[in-house]
Amino acid sequence: MTSNMNNNNMNKGGAWDRVAGKWKQLTGDVRAKWGDLTDDDLLQVNGEREKLAGKIQERYGIAKDEANRQIDDWAGKLKF
């Protein structure tokens, strides 16, 4: 059941597909939101939502649900 919830978050409004497709262009926005992420972190994430959530959890010491909430909030505000 957890994986279904993650899939729903990843594809919410198709926004994450657009984020993944424009990952290199969006890394500046990601660094502005989560400044503790390193360039190496962003290369490892490479547009994968689950990896981004994991890096945010690791760098900020927050729960997975909170990391996902922050990602949803950030991705929802992007203008494509």
N, C-alpha and C positions, 0 to 999 in steps of 0.2 A: 504494500500500500504506500509506503514511503516513496518508492520510485515513481509511482503515478503522480504523487503530489509534486515531486521535483520536475517531472515532465510538464505538468500544468504551469508551474512557475516559469520554466524555461521558455515556453511557447506562448505566454500570456500576450495575446494580441499580435502574435508574430514578431513582437519587438526584439526578442533575443536573436532571432535569425538575422535581423538587420544589424544588430550589434556585432554578432560574430563576423558578418560579411564586411564590416567596416572597422574591425578591431584595431588595425594599425593606425587609422585616422583618429580613433577614439581614445588611444592610450593617454593622450594629454589630459582629456577629461577625467579618465580614471585616476590619474595621478593627482589631479586637482581635488577630487573627492576623497581619495585614500592615499594621502601623501607618504605614508609609511611603506607602501609597496615599492619594491625596487624594479629597476629595468629588467633584471633577471626574472623576477616574479611575473612581470607582464609578458615576457617572452614565453615562459612556461605555461601561462594561462592560455595564450594564443586564441582568445575568443571563446573558450569553454567556460560556461557559467559555473559548473560545479567546481572547477579549479579556482576560479575567481573567489567563490565563496570560501573555499578552503584557505586560500592565501589571506583573505580578510580576517577569517577566524584566527589564523596563526599570528598575524601581525598585531591584531588589536585585542586578542584574548576574549573574543565574544562568542556567543553560542551560534550554532548553525542557523537557527531560525532568525536571529537578529541580522546575521550576515545576509541572508536571503531577503529579508525585509529591506535592508539598505540597498541591495542590488535592484530590487523591484522598484523602489522609490527613484533611484538614479536613472534606471532605464526608462521608466515611465515619463521622465521629464525631457528625454532627448528629443530633439527635433530632426526629423529625417526629410 
